[in-house]
Amino acid sequence: MKIIDKFAYASFLLICNLLIISGTVKAAGTDSFSISPPTFDISANPGDSVKNTIKIQNLSDSQLTLTVKSENFVAYGEGGQVNLTDNESSYSINQWLHLGTTQFNIDAHKTYLYDFSILIPLNAEPGSHYGAVVFSNGSPTAQTGSVANVVQEIGALVLIKIPGAVTEQASLLSFSPDSQYFTDPKVNMSALVENTGGVHFSITGTITIYDIFGNAVKTVAITSHNVLPGSKRLFTEGFDFEGFGYFNAKLVMNYSSGTKTLTGETRFTSLNVQRSIPITLVIIIVGTVLIVFRKRIVKAVKIIVKG
């Protein structure tokens, strides 16, 4: 593979990896644009027709010509990444997506509302089905002289949940801090969750920190993410923590509309430098006093004891 082709492919994968971030997804470059929302999470029944709208904003100083297509995708990795694919599977909805125009123009710094519809087949199986509406601002990568024209593609993920007899199940594979010892007033903890069922779900929950006496000293909310069937998702939370000493962390994660729970527990030591320095100085001073004046201290104690 040529260097130019490798660069284009890497850029494409990087953009695809941004598809499931909540908020607005933005394509990089001078001819950039953004879409919102980046994800549609829909509950529907067989035979339903669902209409939705995607807002596209031209962030550049010139008019853009965008093309639209529908794609299937598969999850990979533990960071919520997805890969677009032409392959069909039991989860695919490429044939369910009905797009409006397949090409349109947006003037500089203007907004375009793109409508599309989803027709759920009468024989749609219960569980999760998903695909993507993908926007592109150019033709396939081409090379002019020594310059590569890289196509910018971003898309809105469409997740559909069909009710019925389907298993909604998850397992907590791990829960641990990034280190057993933290010297900065910052703690990072990660939990790895696997979706072992047939339907996607969203995880919510908390991490609660307890001191050695069992007192809750801090509670942190977990950032919610979707976990697709057959995939693993790493939830990582970094938070400010000024505690000093040995602590216990308890994890509670909720899914299936809050009816099912995953729990985990781990421990860590916080050696906050800002607090450890004065504590260390106090220990040194007290130790020095005991050593230098130990004879006088012993004599004083004997006097007190004897009266």
Secondary structure, 3 states (H helix, E strand, C coil): CCHHHHHHHHHHHHHHHCCCCCCCEECCCCCCEEEECCEEEEECCCCCEEEEEEEEEECCCCCEEEEEEEEEEEEECCCCEEEEECCCCCCECCCCEEECCCEEEECCCCEEEEEEEEECCCCCCCEEEEEEEEEECCCCCEEECCEEECCCEEEEEEEEEECCCCCCCEEEEEEEECCCEECCCEEEEEEEEEECCCCCEEEEEEEEEECCCCCEEEEEECCCEEECCCCEEEEEEEEECCCEEEEEEEEEEEECCCCEEEEEEEEEEEECHHHHHHHHHHHHHHHHHHHHCHHHHHHHHHHHHHC
